[in-house]
Amino acid sequence: MSRTATLIERLPLLQKQPVLRCVLAVVLSLATVQLRWSLKDWLPVGYPFVVFFPTVIVTAFVFGRMAGILAGFVCGLFAWYYFIPPVGVFSFDRGSLVAMAFYTGVIVVDIALIHWMQVTNRRLRAAREEGQLHAEQSDRLAERSELLFQELQHRVGNNLQMVAAVLSLQLRGLDEPRARRAISDAVARVQVIGSIQRRLYRSNGELVPLDDFIREVSEQIMRSSGGPGVTLRIEAATGLVLPPDAAVPMALILAEAIANALEHGLAGRAAGSVTVLLEQGDGSVRLEVRDNGAGLPPGFDAAQADSLGLRISRVLSRQLGADYALHDTAPGCRMCLSLPEARFAGGPLVA
């Protein structure tokens, strides 16, 4: 905002010093009388108020309504006495009264307009300051909400890590192989859930796009479980966003599929590949995990398998309203999860 606009909003000046404003109004009025007296031989007859109007307007503009009224009164008295014929007396003839009525009407209108303008300026300034205050408060609340959200995410992740740590401690006291395997799998799944929870949102609270989310989850599983000769390839459609209640189950199914590919399909192999595909079309979104490993055992039926990971995947797919299937691709295996586009935030989203 310019300095001129700021100065205008501060008018009238000396608001807490009314006596000084009145004194200055009188001084300006007397100076104007002196100026008018000096110009009496230069100005034509019939213009007794020509220099008084600007003084009254400036005084009202700079020092306020009461100072303007006082200046108008002082200037009017001197103009009536010295510059309206007959000079030297307060004449009450028709011409003098008409002139004074005209003068009074003009300064009343001028002072009223100036006062209205200044009141409006003060209200606008107050409204702007209030708006700035609300904006600052909103910014502080937004920052606080973001900090609280980050703290919540951090605490949730820490709590899940604590659960995993407790399970790991319990694992040390077990000797039975099946029990150790079950606890070990539970620890891994809790850690995956904690990681998913951390990656589900950005630092500002916005949901992470599904392609970035899938890439981060897949890369983490590969870092924690993949062998040095296993490569990961990801092809993901952009512009898709899942609400949290669907993103977490989908990520768990993805994690189980990659873990199964590494543990069963590519176990004992020096090299191999895992491919993750996210495609959209025909009213659905498909997530596929492929490997070039050993494939499915003969006669394998995913619906009848008693593997805990597969049971979890089937339950989560039903929760999503999705179709879940495993296919033998010889070589390798393909997991396919097909979700209706209606599950996605705002319906189908295309980049």
Buried (B, 14 or more C-beta within 10 A) or exposed (E): EEEEEEEBBEBBBBEEEEEEBBBBBBEBBBEBBEEBEEEEEEEEEEEBBBBBBEBBBBBBBBBBBBBBBBBBBBBBBBBBBBBBBEEEEEBEEEEBEEBBEEBEEBBEEBBEEBBEEBEEBBEEBEEEEEEEEEEEEEEEEEEEEEEEBBEEBEEBBEEBBEBBEEBBEBBEEBEEEEEBEBBBBBBBBBBBBBBBBBBBBEEEEEBBBBBEBBBBBBBBBBEBBBBEEBEBEBEBBEEBBBEEEBBBBBBBBBBBBBBBBBEBBBEEBEEBBBBBBBBBEEEBBBBBBBBBBBBBEEEEEBEEBEEBBBEBBBEBBEEBEBBBEBBBEEEBBBBBBBBBBEBBBEEBBEE
